[in-house]
Amino acid sequence: MEANSPSFHTVVMQEAHAAEICTWSYLPPYNIYGFLPWEQMKGLGVEFGDPDIRRQQYLSVLDERNQLWGFAQLFPMAGVTRLGLGMRPDWCGRGMGKRFVQAIVDEAKRRRPSDEIDLEVLTWNERAIRTYRKTGFYIADTYERLTPTGMAPFYCMVHDPKANEE
């Protein structure tokens, strides 16, 4: 790791982090990943706007100075923890993705060590797919599902715990 490269850790998402994440604006085509304004999310009680869901499933990803770099959702399913994650848009594409994703995977393993870990990613999102592969994920399935802009093809990528062992 480079001396000036951040190291990441996760904490339960705080309301201030949730509000900040709602201000992030992604350039097309990544704008599909944006959230509603914070007051609206809170009012509707959706996603991390619901304090119970935020406490149980959402993480903030922070650097060693406790600066917010992104977030993750650890969605529990039967025998699987499904990850959802996002990095602050102005920090995407700067080579920090592997360590960022690894911090999230580590927390998912800590919480539910016997679970398989997977995630869904739009098939066109090559930048994210490269990062997930570097972090030990492989494409296990392809399917279509609904997005805010209609049906779209997704990969389900599964984490192989042996892929990251050195």
DSSP file (Angstrom, degrees, kcal/mol; ACC not computed):
  #  RESIDUE AA STRUCTURE BP1 BP2  ACC     N-H-->O    O-->H-N    N-H-->O    O-->H-N    TCO  KAPPA ALPHA  PHI   PSI    X-CA   Y-CA   Z-CA
    1    1 A M              0   0    0      0, 0.0     2,-0.0     0, 0.0     6,-0.0   0.000 360.0 360.0 360.0 135.1    0.0    0.0    0.0
    2    2 A E    >   -     0   0    0      1,-0.1     3,-1.5     4,-0.1     0, 0.0  -0.370 360.0-118.8 -67.5 149.0    1.3    3.4   -0.9
    3    3 A A  T 3  S+     0   0    0      1,-0.3    -1,-0.1    -2,-0.0     0, 0.0   0.833 113.8  44.1 -59.9 -34.7    2.1    5.7    2.1
    4    4 A N  T 3  S+     0   0    0      2,-0.1    -1,-0.3     0, 0.0    -2,-0.1   0.383  90.4 106.3 -94.3   5.4   -0.4    8.3    1.0
    5    5 A S  S <  S-     0   0    0     -3,-1.5     2,-0.0     1,-0.1    91,-0.0  -0.661  72.9-117.7 -84.7 138.0   -3.2    5.8    0.2
    6    6 A P        -     0   0    0      0, 0.0     2,-0.4     0, 0.0    -4,-0.1  -0.321  14.7-141.3 -72.3 155.1   -6.0    5.6    2.7
    7    7 A S        -     0   0    0     -6,-0.0    57,-0.5    -2,-0.0     2,-0.3  -0.908  23.8-139.1-109.2 148.3   -6.9    2.6    4.7
    8    8 A F        +     0   0    0     -2,-0.4     2,-0.3    55,-0.2    55,-0.2  -0.797  23.7 172.2-114.7 149.1  -10.6    1.9    5.1
    9    9 A H  E     -A   62   0A   0     53,-2.2    53,-2.9    -2,-0.3     2,-0.3  -0.946  23.8-127.1-142.0 164.7  -12.8    0.7    8.0
   10   10 A T  E     +A   61   0A   0     -2,-0.3     2,-0.3    51,-0.2    51,-0.2  -0.861  21.4 177.2-117.3 150.2  -16.6    0.5    8.4
   11   11 A V  E     -A   60   0A   0     49,-1.9    49,-2.9    -2,-0.3     2,-0.1  -0.941  47.8 -80.1-138.1 160.4  -19.0    1.8   11.0
   12   12 A V  E     -A   59   0A   0     -2,-0.3    47,-0.3    47,-0.2    43,-0.1  -0.436  64.9 -96.6 -58.8 133.9  -22.8    1.6   11.3
   13   13 A M        -     0   0    0     45,-2.0     2,-0.2    41,-0.5    -1,-0.1  -0.330  39.8-146.9 -61.5 127.0  -24.1    4.4    9.0
   14   14 A Q     >  -     0   0    0     -2,-0.1     4,-2.2     1,-0.1     3,-0.3  -0.588  23.3-113.3 -89.5 156.5  -24.8    7.6   10.9
   15   15 A E  H  > S+     0   0    0      1,-0.2     4,-2.5     2,-0.2     5,-0.2   0.873 117.4  56.1 -58.8 -38.2  -27.7    9.9   10.0
   16   16 A A  H  > S+     0   0    0      1,-0.2     4,-2.0     2,-0.2    -1,-0.2   0.887 107.8  48.7 -62.4 -38.1  -25.2   12.6    9.0
   17   17 A H  H  > S+     0   0    0     -3,-0.3     4,-2.7     2,-0.2    -2,-0.2   0.920 109.8  52.1 -65.6 -43.2  -23.5   10.2    6.6
   18   18 A A  H  X S+     0   0    0     -4,-2.2     4,-1.6     1,-0.2    -2,-0.2   0.919 109.6  48.9 -58.8 -45.0  -26.8    9.2    5.1
   19   19 A A  H  < S+     0   0    0     -4,-2.5     4,-0.4     1,-0.2    19,-0.3   0.899 111.9  49.2 -62.7 -40.9  -27.7   12.9    4.5
   20   20 A E  H >X S+     0   0    0     -4,-2.0     3,-1.8     1,-0.2     4,-0.5   0.921 106.9  54.9 -64.2 -44.2  -24.3   13.5    2.9
   21   21 A I  H >< S+     0   0    0     -4,-2.7     3,-1.3     1,-0.3    14,-0.3   0.859 100.6  60.8 -58.5 -35.8  -24.7   10.4    0.6
   22   22 A C  T 3< S+     0   0    0     -4,-1.6    -1,-0.3     1,-0.3    -2,-0.2   0.659  99.4  57.0 -67.3 -14.7  -28.0   11.8   -0.7
   23   23 A T  T <4 S+     0   0    0     -3,-1.8    -1,-0.3    -4,-0.4    -2,-0.2   0.602  81.1 111.9 -89.7 -12.0  -26.2   14.9   -2.0
   24   24 A W    <<  -     0   0    0     -3,-1.3     2,-0.5    -4,-0.5    11,-0.4  -0.371  51.8-160.0 -67.4 137.9  -23.8   12.9   -4.2
   25   25 A S        -     0   0    0      9,-0.1     2,-0.3    -2,-0.1     6,-0.1  -0.973   1.5-159.1-124.8 118.9  -24.3   13.3   -7.9
   26   26 A Y        -     0   0    0     -2,-0.5     8,-0.1     5,-0.1     5,-0.1  -0.751  20.0-120.3 -97.4 141.7  -23.0   10.8  -10.3
   27   27 A L    >   -     0   0    0     -2,-0.3     3,-1.5     3,-0.1     4,-0.3  -0.461  56.6 -51.6 -73.9 151.0  -22.4   11.5  -14.0
   28   28 A P  T 3  S+     0   0    0      0, 0.0    -1,-0.1     0, 0.0     0, 0.0  -0.342 124.6  22.6 -58.6 145.2  -24.3    9.5  -16.6
   29   29 A P  T >  S+     0   0    0      0, 0.0     3,-1.2     0, 0.0     4,-0.1  -0.987 125.8  53.5 -86.8   2.0  -24.6    6.6  -16.9
   30   30 A Y  G X  S+     0   0    0     -3,-1.5     3,-2.5     1,-0.3    -3,-0.1   0.586  82.3  91.6 -72.8  -8.7  -23.7    6.2  -13.2
   31   31 A N  G >   +     0   0    0     -4,-0.3     3,-1.6     1,-0.3    -1,-0.3   0.668  67.1  78.7 -62.2 -14.5  -26.5    8.6  -12.3
   32   32 A I  G <  S+     0   0    0     -3,-1.2    -1,-0.3     1,-0.3    -2,-0.1   0.712  86.8  61.8 -61.7 -19.0  -28.8    5.6  -12.0
   33   33 A Y  G <  S+     0   0    0     -3,-2.5    -1,-0.3    -4,-0.1    -2,-0.2   0.426  80.6 113.1 -89.9   0.7  -27.0    5.0   -8.6
   34   34 A G    <   -     0   0    0     -3,-1.6     2,-0.2    -4,-0.1    -9,-0.1  -0.249  57.2-134.3 -72.6 162.3  -28.2    8.3   -7.0
   35   35 A F        -     0   0    0    -11,-0.4     3,-0.1   -14,-0.3    -1,-0.1  -0.702  22.8 -95.6-111.9 164.1  -30.6    8.6   -4.1
   36   36 A L        -     0   0    0     -2,-0.2    -1,-0.1     1,-0.2     5,-0.0  -0.263  62.7 -74.1 -64.2 161.9  -33.6   10.8   -3.3
   37   37 A P    >>  -     0   0    0      0, 0.0     4,-2.4     0, 0.0     3,-0.5  -0.332  49.3-113.4 -57.7 147.3  -33.0   13.9   -1.3
   38   38 A W  H 3> S+     0   0    0    -19,-0.3     4,-2.9     1,-0.3     5,-0.3   0.886 113.9  51.9 -55.1 -48.2  -32.4   13.0    2.4
   39   39 A E  H 3> S+     0   0    0      1,-0.2     4,-2.3     2,-0.2    -1,-0.3   0.864 111.7  49.0 -60.7 -34.4  -35.6   14.6    3.8
   40   40 A Q  H <> S+     0   0    0     -3,-0.5     4,-2.5     2,-0.2    -1,-0.2   0.920 111.1  48.5 -70.3 -44.3  -37.6   12.6    1.2
   41   41 A M  H  X>S+     0   0    0     -4,-2.4     5,-1.5     2,-0.2     4,-1.4   0.920 114.4  46.9 -60.6 -43.2  -35.9    9.3    2.0
   42   42 A K  H  <5S+     0   0    0     -4,-2.9    -2,-0.2    -5,-0.2    -1,-0.2   0.931 112.2  49.8 -63.8 -45.4  -36.4    9.9    5.7
   43   43 A G  H  <5S+     0   0    0     -4,-2.3    -2,-0.2    -5,-0.3    -1,-0.2   0.874 116.6  40.8 -62.2 -38.8  -40.1   10.9    5.2
   44   44 A L  H  <5S-     0   0    0     -4,-2.5    -1,-0.2    -5,-0.1    -2,-0.2   0.664 102.1-134.6 -82.5 -17.1  -40.8    7.8    3.1
   45   45 A G  T  <5 +     0   0    0     -4,-1.4     2,-0.3    -5,-0.2     5,-0.2   0.867  50.8 152.5  65.0  36.6  -38.7    5.6    5.4
   46   46 A V    > < -     0   0    0     -5,-1.5     3,-3.0    -6,-0.2    -1,-0.2  -0.738  55.1 -28.3-103.0 150.6  -37.0    3.9    2.4
   47   47 A E  G >  S-     0   0    0     -2,-0.3     3,-1.5     1,-0.3     7,-0.2  -0.195 135.8  -7.6  49.2-130.2  -33.5    2.4    2.3
   48   48 A F  G 3  S+     0   0    0      1,-0.3    -1,-0.3     5,-0.1   -30,-0.1   0.437 121.8  82.9 -78.9   4.2  -31.2    4.1    4.9
   49   49 A G  G <  S+     0   0    0     -3,-3.0    -1,-0.3    -8,-0.1    -2,-0.2   0.664  77.4  78.1 -72.9 -17.8  -34.0    6.6    5.5
   50   50 A D  S <> S-     0   0    0     -3,-1.5     4,-2.9    -5,-0.2     5,-0.2  -0.848  79.8-148.6 -90.6 117.0  -35.5    4.0    7.8
   51   51 A P  H  > S+     0   0    0      0, 0.0     4,-2.2     0, 0.0     5,-0.1   0.834  94.9  50.8 -60.1 -33.7  -33.4    4.2   11.1
   52   52 A D  H  > S+     0   0    0      2,-0.2     4,-2.3     1,-0.2     5,-0.2   0.935 113.2  44.0 -69.4 -45.3  -33.8    0.5   11.8
   53   53 A I  H  >>S+     0   0    0      2,-0.2     4,-2.9     1,-0.2     5,-0.7   0.911 113.5  52.5 -64.2 -41.4  -32.7   -0.7    8.3
   54   54 A R  H  X5S+     0   0    0     -4,-2.9     4,-1.3    -7,-0.2   -41,-0.5   0.927 112.9  44.2 -59.2 -45.0  -29.9    1.9    8.5
   55   55 A R  H  <5S+     0   0    0     -4,-2.2    -1,-0.2    -5,-0.2    -2,-0.2   0.876 121.2  38.6 -68.1 -38.5  -28.7    0.5   11.8
   56   56 A Q  H  <5S+     0   0    0     -4,-2.3    -2,-0.2    -5,-0.1    -1,-0.2   0.825 132.7  15.4 -84.1 -32.8  -29.1   -3.2   10.8
   57   57 A Q  H  <5S+     0   0    0     -4,-2.9    17,-2.9    -5,-0.2     2,-0.4   0.669 101.5  83.5-120.4 -21.3  -27.9   -3.2    7.2
   58   58 A Y  E  << - B   0  73A   0     -4,-1.3   -45,-2.0    -5,-0.7     2,-0.3  -0.727  46.6-173.5-104.0 139.9  -26.0    0.0    6.3
   59   59 A L  E     -AB  12  72A   0     13,-3.1    13,-2.0    -2,-0.4     2,-0.4  -0.910  18.1-140.1-120.8 148.8  -22.3    0.8    6.8
   60   60 A S  E     -AB  11  71A   0    -49,-2.9   -49,-1.9    -2,-0.3     2,-0.6  -0.915  18.2-141.2-101.0 138.9  -20.3    3.9    6.2
   61   61 A V  E     +AB  10  70A   0      9,-3.0     8,-3.1    -2,-0.4     9,-1.3  -0.909  28.5 180.0-103.7 119.1  -16.9    3.4    4.8
   62   62 A L  E     -AB   9  68A   0    -53,-2.9   -53,-2.2    -2,-0.6     6,-0.2  -0.802  22.2-131.1-119.5 155.5  -14.4    5.8    6.3
   63   63 A D    >   -     0   0    0      4,-1.6     3,-2.4    -2,-0.3   -55,-0.2  -0.325  48.8 -81.9 -92.2-174.8  -10.7    6.4    6.0
   64   64 A E  T 3  S+     0   0    0    -57,-0.5   -56,-0.1     1,-0.3    -1,-0.0   0.689 133.6  52.8 -65.7 -16.8   -8.2    6.7    8.9
   65   65 A R  T 3  S-     0   0    0      2,-0.1    -1,-0.3     0, 0.0     3,-0.1   0.274 119.4-112.0 -95.9   9.8   -9.3   10.3    9.3
   66   66 A N    <   +     0   0    0     -3,-2.4     2,-0.4     1,-0.2    -2,-0.1   0.765  64.7 154.9  62.8  28.4  -12.9    9.2    9.5
   67   67 A Q        -     0   0    0      1,-0.1    -4,-1.6     2,-0.0     2,-0.4  -0.723  50.0-111.3 -84.5 135.5  -13.7   10.9    6.2
   68   68 A L  E     +B   62   0A   0     -2,-0.4    -6,-0.2    -6,-0.2     3,-0.1  -0.544  43.3 164.7 -74.1 120.5  -16.7    9.4    4.4
   69   69 A W  E     -     0   0A   0     -8,-3.1    19,-3.5    -2,-0.4     2,-0.3   0.645  60.7 -52.8-104.5 -25.2  -15.6    7.5    1.2
   70   70 A G  E     -BC  61  87A   0     -9,-1.3    -9,-3.0    17,-0.3    -1,-0.3  -0.975  50.8-104.2 174.1-164.4  -18.8    5.6    0.6
   71   71 A F  E     -BC  60  86A   0     15,-2.5    15,-2.1    -2,-0.3     2,-0.3  -0.914  14.8-158.0-146.6 167.5  -21.3    3.2    2.0
   72   72 A A  E     -BC  59  85A   0    -13,-2.0   -13,-3.1    -2,-0.3     2,-0.5  -0.990  10.0-147.0-148.6 150.1  -22.5   -0.4    1.8
   73   73 A Q  E     -BC  58  84A   0     11,-3.4    11,-1.9    -2,-0.3     2,-0.8  -0.983   7.6-158.8-112.9 131.1  -25.6   -2.4    2.5
   74   74 A L  E     - C   0  83A   0    -17,-2.9     9,-0.2    -2,-0.5    -2,-0.0  -0.884  15.3-167.5-107.6  97.3  -25.2   -5.9    3.9
   75   75 A F  E     - C   0  82A   0      7,-3.1     7,-2.9    -2,-0.8     2,-0.3  -0.775  12.4-140.2 -93.9 114.4  -28.6   -7.5    3.0
   76   76 A P  E     + C   0  81A   0      0, 0.0     2,-0.2     0, 0.0     5,-0.2  -0.569  29.6 163.9 -80.2 131.2  -29.1  -10.8    4.7
   77   77 A M  E >   - C   0  80A   0      3,-3.2     3,-1.0    -2,-0.3     2,-0.8  -0.746  56.6 -58.9-128.0 179.1  -30.7  -13.6    2.8
   78   78 A A  T 3  S-     0   0    0      1,-0.3     3,-0.1    -2,-0.2     0, 0.0  -0.487 120.9 -21.4 -66.8 104.9  -30.8  -17.4    3.5
   79   79 A G  T 3  S+     0   0    0     -2,-0.8    37,-2.6     1,-0.2     2,-0.4   0.519 126.7  88.9  75.9   5.1  -27.1  -18.3    3.7
   80   80 A V  E <   -Cd  77 116A   0     -3,-1.0    -3,-3.2    35,-0.3     2,-0.6  -0.993  59.3-154.9-137.1 139.7  -26.1  -15.3    1.7
   81   81 A T  E     -Cd  76 117A   0     35,-2.9    37,-2.0    -2,-0.4     2,-0.5  -0.975  21.3-154.9-108.9 115.9  -25.1  -11.7    2.4
   82   82 A R  E     -Cd  75 118A   0     -7,-2.9    -7,-3.1    -2,-0.6     2,-0.4  -0.798   9.8-144.9 -93.2 128.0  -25.8   -9.6   -0.6
   83   83 A L  E     -Cd  74 119A   0     35,-3.3    37,-0.6    -2,-0.5     2,-0.4  -0.715  19.0-179.5 -93.0 140.6  -23.7   -6.4   -0.9
   84   84 A G  E     +C   73   0A   0    -11,-1.9   -11,-3.4    -2,-0.4     2,-0.3  -0.987  21.5 165.7-126.6 138.2  -24.8   -3.1   -2.2
   85   85 A L  E     -C   72   0A   0     -2,-0.4     2,-0.3   -13,-0.3   -13,-0.2  -0.989  21.0-172.9-153.7 159.4  -22.2   -0.4   -2.2
   86   86 A G  E     -C   71   0A   0    -15,-2.1   -15,-2.5    -2,-0.3     2,-0.3  -0.980  12.6-146.7-155.2 144.0  -21.3    3.0   -3.5
   87   87 A M  E     -C   70   0A   0     -2,-0.3   -17,-0.3   -17,-0.2     5,-0.1  -0.834  43.9 -86.8-109.2 148.7  -18.2    5.2   -3.4
   88   88 A R    >   -     0   0    0    -19,-3.5     3,-2.3    -2,-0.3     4,-0.5  -0.318  45.3-125.6 -51.5 128.3  -18.3    9.0   -3.3
   89   89 A P  G >  S+     0   0    0      0, 0.0     3,-1.1     0, 0.0    -1,-0.1   0.798 104.9  55.2 -57.7 -35.6  -18.5    9.9   -7.0
   90   90 A D  G 3  S+     0   0    0      1,-0.2    -2,-0.1   -64,-0.0   -64,-0.0   0.581 108.9  50.4 -76.2  -5.8  -15.5   12.2   -7.2
   91   91 A W  G X  S+     0   0    0     -3,-2.3     3,-0.9   -22,-0.1     5,-0.3   0.403  84.6 110.8-107.3   0.2  -13.3    9.5   -5.8
   92   92 A C  T <  S+     0   0    0     -3,-1.1    -4,-0.0    -4,-0.5     0, 0.0  -0.452  76.2  25.1 -71.7 147.5  -14.4    6.8   -8.2
   93   93 A G  T 3  S+     0   0    0     -2,-0.1    -1,-0.2     1,-0.1    -3,-0.0   0.660  87.7 110.8  77.2  16.9  -11.8    5.6  -10.7
   94   94 A R  S <  S-     0   0    0     -3,-0.9    -2,-0.1     0, 0.0    -1,-0.1   0.196  93.4-100.6-109.5  15.0   -8.7    6.6   -8.6
   95   95 A G  S    S+     0   0    0      1,-0.0     4,-0.2    -4,-0.0     3,-0.1   0.631  95.8 107.1  82.8  13.1   -7.5    3.1   -7.8
   96   96 A M     >  +     0   0    0     -5,-0.3     4,-2.1     1,-0.1     5,-0.2   0.472  48.3  96.8 -98.9  -3.4   -8.9    2.8   -4.3
   97   97 A G  H  > S+     0   0    0      1,-0.2     4,-3.2     2,-0.2     5,-0.3   0.851  76.4  54.7 -59.8 -42.6  -11.7    0.3   -5.2
   98   98 A K  H  > S+     0   0    0      1,-0.2     4,-2.5     2,-0.2    -1,-0.2   0.945 113.8  40.7 -60.8 -48.9  -10.0   -2.9   -4.2
   99   99 A R  H  > S+     0   0    0     -4,-0.2     4,-1.9     2,-0.2    -1,-0.2   0.878 115.2  53.3 -65.9 -36.7   -9.3   -1.8   -0.6
  100  100 A F  H  X S+     0   0    0     -4,-2.1     4,-1.2     2,-0.2    -2,-0.2   0.953 113.4  41.3 -60.9 -52.0  -12.7   -0.1   -0.4
  101  101 A V  H  X S+     0   0    0     -4,-3.2     4,-2.7     1,-0.2     5,-0.2   0.882 111.0  57.8 -65.7 -38.6  -14.5   -3.3   -1.4
  102  102 A Q  H  X S+     0   0    0     -4,-2.5     4,-2.8    -5,-0.3    -1,-0.2   0.884 102.2  54.3 -61.2 -38.4  -12.3   -5.5    0.8
  103  103 A A  H  X S+     0   0    0     -4,-1.9     4,-1.6     2,-0.2    -1,-0.2   0.882 110.9  46.6 -61.5 -37.3  -13.2   -3.5    3.9
  104  104 A I  H  X S+     0   0    0     -4,-1.2     4,-2.4     2,-0.2    -2,-0.2   0.923 112.1  49.0 -70.8 -45.5  -16.9   -4.2    3.1
  105  105 A V  H  X S+     0   0    0     -4,-2.7     4,-2.6     1,-0.2     5,-0.2   0.913 109.0  54.4 -59.6 -43.0  -16.3   -7.9    2.5
  106  106 A D  H  X S+     0   0    0     -4,-2.8     4,-2.1     1,-0.2    -1,-0.2   0.904 109.8  46.3 -59.1 -42.4  -14.3   -8.2    5.7
  107  107 A E  H  X S+     0   0    0     -4,-1.6     4,-2.3     2,-0.2    -1,-0.2   0.893 110.5  52.6 -69.0 -39.0  -17.2   -6.7    7.7
  108  108 A A  H  X S+     0   0    0     -4,-2.4     4,-2.3     1,-0.2    -2,-0.2   0.914 111.6  47.1 -61.1 -42.2  -19.7   -9.0    5.9
  109  109 A K  H  < S+     0   0    0     -4,-2.6    -2,-0.2     1,-0.2    -1,-0.2   0.889 110.7  52.2 -65.2 -39.8  -17.6  -12.0    6.9
  110  110 A R  H  < S+     0   0    0     -4,-2.1    -2,-0.2    -5,-0.2    -1,-0.2   0.908 113.6  43.4 -63.2 -41.8  -17.3  -10.8   10.5
  111  111 A R  H  < S+     0   0    0     -4,-2.3    -2,-0.2     1,-0.2    -1,-0.2   0.899 135.6  11.4 -73.0 -41.5  -21.0  -10.4   10.8
  112  112 A R  S >< S+     0   0    0     -4,-2.3     3,-1.7    -5,-0.2    -1,-0.2  -0.643  70.2 177.5-139.9  77.0  -22.1  -13.7    9.1
  113  113 A P  T 3  S+     0   0    0      0, 0.0    -1,-0.1     0, 0.0    -3,-0.1   0.723  78.7  50.7 -61.2 -25.8  -18.9  -15.8    8.7
  114  114 A S  T 3  S+     0   0    0      2,-0.1     2,-0.1   -34,-0.0    -5,-0.1   0.578  90.0 104.3 -89.5  -7.6  -20.7  -18.9    7.2
  115  115 A D  S <  S-     0   0    0     -3,-1.7   -35,-0.3    -7,-0.2     2,-0.2  -0.395  72.4-123.6 -73.4 146.6  -22.6  -16.9    4.5
  116  116 A E  E     -d   80   0A   0    -37,-2.6   -35,-2.9    -2,-0.1     2,-0.5  -0.609  29.8-137.6 -73.3 150.4  -21.7  -16.8    0.9
  117  117 A I  E     +d   81   0A   0     42,-0.4    42,-3.2    -2,-0.2     2,-0.3  -0.964  32.9 157.9-116.5 128.4  -21.2  -13.1   -0.2
  118  118 A D  E     -dE  82 158A   0    -37,-2.0   -35,-3.3    -2,-0.5     2,-0.3  -0.878  17.8-167.3-139.5 175.6  -22.5  -11.9   -3.5
  119  119 A L  E     -dE  83 157A   0     38,-2.0    38,-2.7    -2,-0.3     2,-0.4  -0.969  19.5-125.1-155.0 163.5  -23.5   -8.7   -5.2
  120  120 A E  E     + E   0 156A   0    -37,-0.6     2,-0.4    -2,-0.3    36,-0.2  -0.934  27.4 178.1-114.6 141.3  -25.4   -7.5   -8.3
  121  121 A V  E     - E   0 155A   0     34,-2.2    34,-2.9    -2,-0.4     2,-0.1  -0.998  35.8-107.0-143.3 137.9  -23.8   -5.2  -10.9
  122  122 A L  E >   - E   0 154A   0     -2,-0.4     3,-1.9    32,-0.2    32,-0.3  -0.412  32.7-125.7 -60.8 137.0  -25.1   -3.8  -14.2
  123  123 A T  T 3  S+     0   0    0     30,-2.0    -1,-0.1     1,-0.3    31,-0.1   0.740 107.4  57.2 -63.0 -23.3  -23.3   -5.6  -17.0
  124  124 A W  T 3  S+     0   0    0     29,-0.3     2,-2.3     1,-0.2    -1,-0.3   0.629  79.5  95.1 -80.6 -12.1  -22.2   -2.3  -18.6
  125  125 A N    <>  +     0   0    0     -3,-1.9     4,-2.3     1,-0.2     3,-0.2  -0.427  44.7 160.7 -83.1  70.3  -20.4   -1.2  -15.4
  126  126 A E  H  >  +     0   0    0     -2,-2.3     4,-2.5     1,-0.2    -1,-0.2   0.820  67.8  59.2 -62.7 -34.0  -17.0   -2.5  -16.4
  127  127 A R  H  > S+     0   0    0     -3,-0.2     4,-1.7     2,-0.2    -1,-0.2   0.938 110.8  41.2 -61.9 -46.6  -15.1   -0.3  -13.9
  128  128 A A  H  > S+     0   0    0     -3,-0.2     4,-2.9     2,-0.2    -2,-0.2   0.911 112.6  54.8 -67.0 -42.0  -17.0   -1.8  -11.0
  129  129 A I  H  X S+     0   0    0     -4,-2.3     4,-2.5     1,-0.2    -2,-0.2   0.905 106.9  51.0 -60.0 -42.6  -16.7   -5.4  -12.4
  130  130 A R  H  X S+     0   0    0     -4,-2.5     4,-2.1     1,-0.2    -1,-0.2   0.924 111.8  47.8 -59.0 -44.6  -12.9   -5.0  -12.7
  131  131 A T  H  X S+     0   0    0     -4,-1.7     4,-1.1     1,-0.2    -2,-0.2   0.923 111.1  49.9 -63.6 -44.7  -12.7   -3.9   -9.1
  132  132 A Y  H  <>S+     0   0    0     -4,-2.9     5,-2.4     1,-0.2     3,-0.5   0.902 109.7  51.5 -63.1 -40.2  -14.9   -6.8   -7.9
  133  133 A R  H ><5S+     0   0    0     -4,-2.5     3,-1.8     1,-0.2    -1,-0.2   0.921 107.5  52.7 -61.2 -42.9  -12.8   -9.3   -9.8
  134  134 A K  H 3<5S+     0   0    0     -4,-2.1    -1,-0.2     1,-0.3    -2,-0.2   0.742 107.7  53.5 -63.7 -22.1   -9.6   -7.9   -8.2
  135  135 A T  T 3<5S-     0   0    0     -4,-1.1    -1,-0.3    -3,-0.5    -2,-0.2   0.313 130.7 -90.6 -97.4   7.1  -11.4   -8.4   -4.8
  136  136 A G  T < 5S+     0   0    0     -3,-1.8    24,-3.2     1,-0.3     2,-0.3   0.639  80.6 134.4  99.2  15.3  -12.1  -12.0   -5.4
  137  137 A F  E   < -F  159   0A   0     -5,-2.4     2,-0.3    22,-0.3    -1,-0.3  -0.715  30.7-169.2 -95.9 149.4  -15.6  -12.0   -7.1
  138  138 A Y  E     -F  158   0A   0     20,-2.1    20,-2.5    -2,-0.3     2,-0.5  -0.957  33.0 -99.3-132.1 155.0  -16.5  -14.0  -10.2
  139  139 A I  E     +F  157   0A   0     -2,-0.3    18,-0.2    18,-0.2     3,-0.1  -0.619  42.8 166.9 -76.4 121.8  -19.6  -13.8  -12.4
  140  140 A A  E     +     0   0A   0     16,-3.2     2,-0.3    -2,-0.5    17,-0.2   0.631  61.1   4.8-108.6 -21.5  -22.0  -16.6  -11.4
  141  141 A D  E     -F  156   0A   0     15,-1.4    15,-2.6     2,-0.0     2,-0.4  -0.990  53.0-148.5-161.3 156.8  -25.2  -15.6  -13.2
  142  142 A T  E     +F  155   0A   0     -2,-0.3     2,-0.3    13,-0.2    13,-0.2  -0.999  32.6 142.7-132.3 134.9  -26.7  -13.1  -15.7
  143  143 A Y  E     -F  154   0A   0     11,-2.2    11,-3.7    -2,-0.4     2,-0.4  -0.968  43.0-106.7-159.9 168.7  -30.3  -12.0  -15.6
  144  144 A E  E     +F  153   0A   0     -2,-0.3     2,-0.3     9,-0.3     7,-0.1  -0.824  36.6 166.9-104.2 146.2  -32.5   -9.0  -16.1
  145  145 A R  E     -F  152   0A   0      7,-2.2     7,-1.9    -2,-0.4     2,-0.2  -0.976  39.9 -81.4-151.5 166.6  -34.2   -7.0  -13.4
  146  146 A L  E     +F  151   0A   0     -2,-0.3     5,-0.2     5,-0.2     0, 0.0  -0.428  42.6 176.0 -74.0 137.0  -36.0   -3.7  -12.9
  147  147 A T  E >   -F  150   0A   0      3,-2.0     3,-1.9    -2,-0.2  -115,-0.0  -0.760  51.8 -90.3-124.2 174.7  -34.0   -0.5  -12.5
  148  148 A P  T 3  S+     0   0    0      0, 0.0     3,-0.1     0, 0.0    -2,-0.1   0.721 130.5  45.2 -60.0 -18.1  -35.3    3.1  -12.2
  149  149 A T  T 3  S-     0   0    0      1,-0.4     2,-0.2  -117,-0.0    -3,-0.0   0.257 125.6 -88.4-108.9  11.9  -35.0    3.3  -16.0
  150  150 A G  E <  S- F   0 147A   0     -3,-1.9    -3,-2.0     2,-0.0    -1,-0.4  -0.706  75.4 -13.7 116.5-169.3  -36.6    0.0  -16.8
  151  151 A M  E     + F   0 146A   0     -5,-0.2    -5,-0.2    -2,-0.2    -7,-0.0  -0.428  65.0 171.8 -70.9 143.1  -35.3   -3.6  -17.3
  152  152 A A  E     - F   0 145A   0     -7,-1.9    -7,-2.2    -2,-0.1     2,-0.3  -0.991  34.9-101.2-151.1 152.2  -31.6   -4.0  -17.5
  153  153 A P  E     - F   0 144A   0      0, 0.0   -30,-2.0     0, 0.0   -29,-0.3  -0.579  40.1-174.9 -80.2 137.5  -29.1   -6.9  -17.6
  154  154 A F  E     -EF 122 143A   0    -11,-3.7   -11,-2.2    -2,-0.3     2,-0.4  -0.910  19.8-139.5-126.3 152.6  -27.2   -7.7  -14.4
  155  155 A Y  E     -EF 121 142A   0    -34,-2.9   -34,-2.2    -2,-0.3     2,-0.6  -0.903  12.5-144.8-101.2 142.1  -24.4  -10.0  -13.3
  156  156 A C  E     -EF 120 141A   0    -15,-2.6   -16,-3.2    -2,-0.4   -15,-1.4  -0.960  22.4-164.0 -98.4 122.1  -24.6  -11.8  -10.0
  157  157 A M  E     -EF 119 139A   0    -38,-2.7   -38,-2.0    -2,-0.6     2,-0.4  -0.922   2.9-155.6-112.6 134.1  -21.0  -11.9   -8.7
  158  158 A V  E     -EF 118 138A   0    -20,-2.5   -20,-2.1    -2,-0.4     2,-0.4  -0.875  17.3-122.7-111.2 138.5  -20.0  -14.3   -5.9
  159  159 A H  E     - F   0 137A   0    -42,-3.2   -42,-0.4    -2,-0.4   -22,-0.3  -0.659  16.0-154.5 -81.0 129.4  -17.0  -13.8   -3.6
  160  160 A D    >>  -     0   0    0    -24,-3.2     3,-1.6    -2,-0.4     4,-0.5  -0.909   3.5-156.6-101.7 108.1  -14.5  -16.7   -3.6
  161  161 A P  G >4 S+     0   0    0      0, 0.0     3,-0.5     0, 0.0     4,-0.2   0.772  92.1  55.3 -59.6 -24.6  -12.8  -16.5   -0.2
  162  162 A K  G >4 S+     0   0    0      1,-0.2     3,-0.8     2,-0.2   -26,-0.1   0.721  91.6  72.7 -78.4 -20.8   -9.8  -18.4   -1.7
  163  163 A A  G <4 S+     0   0    0     -3,-1.6    -1,-0.2   -27,-0.2   -27,-0.2   0.757 100.2  44.4 -66.8 -23.4   -9.3  -15.9   -4.5
  164  164 A N  G << S+     0   0    0     -4,-0.5    -1,-0.2    -3,-0.5     2,-0.2   0.491  84.7 110.9-100.8  -4.8   -7.9  -13.3   -2.1
  165  165 A E    <         0   0    0     -3,-0.8    -3,-0.0    -4,-0.2     0, 0.0  -0.517 360.0 360.0 -74.0 135.5   -5.6  -15.5    0.0
  166  166 A E              0   0    0     -2,-0.2    -1,-0.1     0, 0.0    -4,-0.0   0.383 360.0 360.0-119.1 360.0   -1.9  -14.7   -0.6
